[in-house]
Amino acid sequence: MKNLRALSVAAGLITFASMNAQAGSVKVIANSSVKSDTISADELKSVFLEEKSSLSDGSHVEPVLEKGGPAHEAFVKEYLGKSDSALQTYYRSLVFTGKGSMPKAVASDAEVTAYVAKTKGAIGYVGSDASADGVKTLEVK
């Protein structure tokens, strides 16, 4: 019985550590026109689920996603609480009901950074080791 309990505790710690590693594997970036240097996790979720189009500081924002990959999977799971397929279904339902549109989606960290750098109000995410030249990194609180 003690061994089973110890295994359960170990499995829980491993799961917790891997979730923390995933969260640290993504950074949120924004165009320099975005005034804030921080964003709450709830506000970030609302922007990417197209419930809000501006931040609490008044900055208009436009989300940009990666089409796939480790940064995309980590971001969607950690900050949106969805799988990629559930997110795509969610966006399709917004389009179908006329309540929203599909956000811009690009193929790589470099493309996200380039798009965010040139697009006023753009907000996106990249892997934590990706270059963020020409954009600002937002701290998620």
C-alpha positions as CSV (number, residue, x, y, z in Angstrom):
1,M,0.0,0.0,0.0
2,K,2.9,2.4,0.8
3,N,4.5,1.7,-2.6
4,L,1.2,2.5,-4.4
5,R,0.9,5.7,-2.4
6,A,4.5,6.6,-3.2
7,L,4.0,5.9,-6.9
8,S,0.9,8.1,-7.0
9,V,2.8,11.0,-5.3
10,A,5.7,10.5,-7.8
11,A,3.3,10.5,-10.8
12,G,1.6,13.7,-9.5
13,L,5.0,15.4,-9.1
14,I,6.1,14.4,-12.6
15,T,2.8,15.7,-14.1
16,F,3.1,19.0,-12.2
17,A,6.8,19.4,-13.3
18,S,5.9,18.7,-17.0
19,M,3.1,21.3,-16.9
20,N,5.4,23.9,-15.4
21,A,8.0,23.1,-18.1
22,Q,5.4,23.5,-20.8
23,A,4.3,26.9,-19.5
24,G,7.9,28.0,-19.5
25,S,8.3,26.9,-23.0
26,V,6.2,29.7,-24.5
27,K,6.5,33.5,-24.4
28,V,3.8,35.9,-25.4
29,I,4.8,38.7,-27.7
30,A,3.1,41.9,-28.9
31,N,3.6,44.7,-31.4
32,S,5.3,47.7,-30.0
33,S,1.9,49.6,-30.3
34,V,0.6,47.6,-27.4
35,K,1.0,49.8,-24.3
36,S,1.1,47.2,-21.6
37,D,4.1,45.1,-20.6
38,T,2.0,42.6,-18.7
39,I,-1.2,40.7,-19.4
40,S,-3.3,38.5,-17.2
41,A,-3.9,34.9,-18.1
42,D,-7.7,35.6,-18.2
43,E,-7.2,38.6,-20.5
44,L,-4.9,36.6,-22.8
45,K,-7.5,33.8,-23.0
46,S,-10.3,36.3,-23.8
47,V,-8.2,37.8,-26.6
48,F,-7.4,34.4,-28.2
49,L,-10.9,33.2,-27.9
50,E,-12.0,36.5,-29.6
51,E,-14.1,37.6,-26.6
52,K,-12.1,40.8,-26.4
53,S,-10.4,42.9,-29.0
54,S,-8.7,45.3,-26.6
55,L,-6.7,45.1,-23.5
56,S,-7.5,46.8,-20.2
57,D,-5.0,49.6,-21.1
58,G,-7.1,50.4,-24.2
59,S,-4.7,48.8,-26.7
60,H,-6.5,47.2,-29.7
61,V,-5.2,43.7,-30.2
62,E,-5.3,41.0,-32.9
63,P,-4.3,37.5,-32.1
64,V,-2.0,35.4,-34.3
65,L,-1.5,31.7,-33.8
66,E,0.9,29.1,-35.0
67,K,-0.6,26.3,-37.1
68,G,1.0,23.6,-35.0
69,G,4.2,22.6,-33.2
70,P,5.3,22.4,-29.6
71,A,4.8,26.2,-28.8
72,H,1.3,26.0,-30.2
73,E,0.4,22.9,-28.3
74,A,1.8,24.3,-25.0
75,F,0.1,27.7,-25.4
76,V,-3.3,26.2,-26.3
77,K,-3.3,23.7,-23.4
78,E,-1.8,26.1,-20.8
79,Y,-3.6,29.4,-21.6
80,L,-6.7,28.4,-23.5
81,G,-7.5,25.1,-21.7
82,K,-8.2,23.3,-25.0
83,S,-6.7,20.9,-27.5
84,D,-5.9,22.1,-31.0
85,S,-8.9,20.3,-32.5
86,A,-11.2,21.8,-29.8
87,L,-9.8,25.3,-30.6
88,Q,-10.3,24.8,-34.3
89,T,-13.9,23.7,-33.7
90,Y,-14.5,26.7,-31.5
91,Y,-13.2,29.1,-34.2
92,R,-15.3,27.4,-36.8
93,S,-18.4,27.8,-34.6
94,L,-17.7,31.6,-34.3
95,V,-17.4,31.9,-38.1
96,F,-20.6,29.8,-38.7
97,T,-22.6,31.8,-36.3
98,G,-21.2,35.1,-37.5
99,K,-19.8,36.0,-34.1
100,G,-16.1,36.0,-35.2
101,S,-13.6,35.0,-37.7
102,M,-10.6,32.7,-37.9
103,P,-7.5,34.4,-36.5
104,K,-4.4,34.7,-38.5
105,A,-2.3,31.5,-38.4
106,V,1.3,31.1,-39.6
107,A,3.7,28.2,-39.8
108,S,6.6,29.0,-37.4
109,D,7.9,31.1,-34.6
110,A,9.8,33.3,-37.1
111,E,6.6,34.0,-39.0
112,V,4.7,34.9,-35.8
113,T,7.5,37.3,-34.8
114,A,7.6,38.9,-38.3
115,Y,3.8,39.3,-38.4
116,V,3.6,40.7,-34.9
117,A,6.5,43.1,-35.6
118,K,4.8,44.6,-38.7
119,T,1.1,44.5,-37.6
120,K,-0.2,47.2,-35.2
121,G,-1.9,45.5,-32.2
122,A,-0.8,42.0,-33.0
123,I,-0.3,39.6,-30.2
124,G,1.1,36.1,-30.5
125,Y,3.3,33.4,-28.9
126,V,6.5,31.7,-29.7
127,G,8.8,29.1,-28.1
128,S,10.7,30.5,-25.2
129,D,14.0,30.2,-27.0
130,A,12.7,31.9,-30.2
131,S,14.1,35.3,-31.2
132,A,11.8,38.2,-30.3
133,D,13.6,40.9,-32.3
134,G,11.4,43.8,-33.2
135,V,8.6,42.9,-30.7
136,K,8.0,43.2,-27.0
137,T,7.6,40.2,-24.7
138,L,4.6,40.4,-22.4
139,E,4.7,39.0,-18.9
140,V,1.7,36.8,-18.2
141,K,0.4,37.2,-14.7
